[in-house]
Amino acid sequence: MQNVETLHREAMELVDQVVLARQQGDAEAGVKFSRAAFTKERAAADLVANQFDLEPTRSVLHRSAAVLAIECNSDLAPLLIILVRQWFENNFKAILCCNICIAADLVEQVEPDN
């Protein structure tokens, strides 16, 4: 099994590929790289999901995975909701005002009527 640092680093390398693909006008490759980055970042977030002593790393990974879920496509909306909930679970000391606003915006993009 890969460790958290390796998964996160690989996810960020894939995000670089997303940017490059978009700059080159290759939307299909951009989506492919976004999904691959999401998969790696979600795996990293899952590895630390219940390790509350690893804040703020735990929150950062969940927020990053949530943003990548939106980048991929709306079919990942249910996963986005799970990631945002995990992001805030028992995480009172790490919740900053900006994080609350970001999470609310992410949920609003998926569930605009709630």
Long-range contacts (C-beta under 8 A, 24 or more apart in sequence): 2-43, 3-47, 4-44, 4-47, 4-48, 4-57, 4-61, 7-40, 7-41, 7-43, 7-44, 7-47, 8-40, 8-41, 8-44, 8-61, 8-64, 10-40, 11-37, 11-38, 11-40, 11-41, 11-44, 11-64, 11-68, 12-37, 14-40, 15-68, 18-71, 31-72, 31-73, 34-68, 34-71, 34-72, 35-72, 35-73, 37-68, 37-71, 38-65, 38-68, 38-69, 38-71, 38-72, 38-76, 41-65, 41-68, 42-68, 42-69, 42-79, 42-83, 45-83, 45-86, 49-86, 52-90, 52-91, 55-91, 55-93, 55-94, 56-94, 58-91, 58-94, 59-87, 59-91, 59-94, 59-95, 59-99, 62-86, 62-87, 63-87, 63-99, 63-102, 63-103, 66-103, 66-106, 67-106, 70-106, 70-109, 70-110, 74-110, 77-110, 77-111, 80-106, 80-107, 80-110, 81-107, 81-110, 81-111
